[in-house]
Every structure is written in C-alpha cells, then in structure tokens.
Amino acid sequence: MPHGRFVVYSFTGDEQEMIDKSRTGVLPILKQQPGFVAYGVIIQDGKIFSMSAWDAERDAHAADEAAKGWVAENMDGQVVISALGDYAWLEFADHTS
C-alpha cells in the first residue's frame, strides 16, 4: 500500500497565486523524488491541503524534507497539520475499459 503525506498550511494572499506557486514550485520537486505516485492540492478559506502518495515510507519522508525547504523560502504561511503514514486504503480509477 502506498505511503501518504498530508500537510495543511495557512496562508494570506491570493488563492490563485498559491495554486500557481504550488504547481510550478513544489510539484517538480516532488516528481523528481524516488517513489512519487501522486500529488494534489485543495485550497479553501486561507488554507492549503496538500496530499501526496509514495511507494514507500522512506520516499514520503525524503519528499517531506525536500518540500520543506521550498515552502520555507517561498510561502508566507505556516504548517497547521503534518502527517505521514500508510494509507488505510487508496483506490485508483480503472481506466482500462
């Protein structure tokens, strides 16, 4: 089962700017990390909900460290919640039919 990384950040400023910064800043960093499976962001009410999936626990931890540096340099927000762990379940769409 993939390992998950979930972080909630608070921020001030423009939501679209945060979306763009996440996509162009964090996504390339995460995609370069070993074990990358998926990454998604939800933005609502001054919070960024960042979710990712990794092949193994060590991959999720390494990605967490890689992302922390970018966040510290590029975002004015702060971490509200951070969690790393095995997904209890994670289901992907079946696009073979």
Secondary structure, DSSP 8 states (H G I E B T S, - for coil): --EEEEEEEE--S-HHHHHHHIIIIIHHHHHTSTTEEEEEEEEETTEEEEEEEESSHHHHHHHHHHHHHHHHHH-S-EEEEEEEEE-S---------
